[in-house]
Amino acid sequence: MTPKPKRNYKKEYADFHGTPAQIKARAERNAARKKMGLKKGDPKEVDHKNPLSKGGSNSTRNLRVVARSTNRKKGAGK
């Protein structure tokens, strides 16, 4: 059996997180955090009632501040 080649995690990370789509998504999430008054290091997260991936927006009507566990349980599109 041939050993698998070693994965280059740094390259995989850079290739994924450096794409224009990921940069745009990160900027939208950061804008929502700023709009809701969350500072860097705050354990709370901003939940999009209608997710950005499903056509939601960053309007204050679509945002709410929730605990991380609440937001992670919801996931995208639920």
MOKA-V466425 format. One record per run of one state. SS is the DSSP state (hx for helix, st for strand, lp for the rest). FROM is the first residue (numbers start at 1). LEN is the number of residues. Records with the same first field share a line. If there is no record, write none. Layout:
SS: FROM-LEN / FROM-LEN
//
This chain:
lp: 1-8 / 18-2 / 36-9 / 49-3 / 55-5 / 67-1 / 75-4
hx: 9-9 / 20-16 / 52-3 / 60-3 / 68-7
st: 45-4 / 63-4
//
